[in-house]
Amino acid sequence: MSHAELAKYFKTEKQMEFSTDFFTNAENYEVWDEIDFANLKEVDGQNTFEIKAEDVTFYAEGCLDENPLMSDEEYAKNSPYGELVPHPLFITTICFWCVGVKGKGNWIRTPGARNPGQVIEFYENFKVGETIHVKMKPHDRYIKRGKCYLQYQMDAYNQDDVLKCRMYATLILPRTREDIRKFLKGIRGLED
């Protein structure tokens, strides 16, 4: 589906700004073979994410989750929580936004990547009005059944540096930069 076809579903400010073309800058994404595990230094993501009510409600809508705590601001205000409660997987939106397209962590946008699952630990709910930034570092890289797995630890903090969530983001990636180039050309028969 093209960006123009997807655009009809966009409703929030961030949705309008976020590039859905993961082929853009793909030549500059980190690749499995090139991740430097000699340097496990934690780095900041490229962007910050200011949580707005529309981000929370439209994420729930996109997940087809009709829980009024996530989708109805008035209902949520009158609940024991007193505010909207983001969907548990809302952290994926935050991470994609914060990582950006330049620098470490951009491998999460890699064409041809597959998602085998994530590990997410929540310490506090995200709240409308918070500004979230992500710190990340390589955590693990391994080959299993001939597939190349890469895992980063991504920690999400609010504007007061309170740790809100830790995610171990894992993807099965093309192994080399040449494998990504093949995928970009439409060659989908990757060995790994």
C-alpha positions, 0 to 999 in steps of 0.5 A, spaced: 500 500 500 502 506 498 503 512 502 498 516 498 493 510 500 495 510 507 494 517 508 486 517 508 487 513 514 491 518 518 488 523 523 493 525 528 499 530 527 504 525 528 501 520 523 501 526 518 508 527 519 511 520 520 514 517 514 511 510 512 516 509 506 521 505 510 525 504 503 527 512 504 534 512 507 534 504 508 541 504 505 543 508 511 540 503 516 544 499 521 545 492 519 545 485 523 553 484 520 555 491 522 552 492 529 558 493 534 557 489 540 564 492 542 561 499 544 554 497 548 554 505 550 547 507 551 545 513 546 539 517 545 533 517 540 533 522 534 526 525 536 522 526 543 514 524 543 509 529 546 503 524 548 497 527 546 490 525 547 489 524 540 495 519 539 492 515 545 485 514 542 487 513 535 492 508 537 486 504 540 482 505 534 487 502 530 488 496 534 480 496 534 480 496 541 474 499 544 475 499 551 473 506 553 479 507 558 483 508 551 478 511 546 473 515 550 477 521 554 470 523 558 469 516 560 476 515 562 476 522 566 471 519 570 474 513 571 478 511 577 484 512 573 482 519 572 485 520 565 486 516 558 490 509 559 494 508 553 494 501 550 499 496 552 503 496 545 503 504 545 510 503 546 511 501 539 509 507 536 513 511 541 519 507 540 518 508 532 517 515 533 523 516 537 528 512 534 528 516 527 531 514 521 538 516 523 543 513 527 543 507 532 536 503 532 534 505 525 534 498 524 527 497 526 525 500 520 529 495 515 525 493 509 525 485 510 525 485 517 520 480 521 518 481 528 518 475 532 516 478 538 518 483 544 519 483 551 516 489 555 516 491 562 512 497 564 514 501 571 509 507 570 503 508 565 504 513 560 500 519 561 497 525 556 502 531 556 508 527 558 514 528 553 518 521 552 525 520 550 528 513 548 535 511 550 537 505 547 543 500 546 545 493 543 543 487 547 543 481 543 545 478 536 544 471 535 542 466 529 537 461 530 534 456 525 539 460 520 535 467 521 539 473 524 536 476 530 538 483 533 535 485 540 536 492 543 534 494 550 530 501 549 528 505 555 523 510 555 523 516 560 519 522 561 521 529 561 523 528 568 527 522 567 522 517 570 523 510 567 516 509 564 518 502 560 523 498 558 522 494 551 527 489 548 526 490 541 527 484 537 527 483 529 529 478 524 533 482 519 537 481 513 544 479 515 548 484 510 547 491 507 547 487 500 541 483 503 537 489 504 539 492 497 536 485 494 530 486 498 529 494 495 530 491 488 524 486 489 528 480 490 525 476 496 528 470 497 533 471 502 537 466 505 536 468 512 
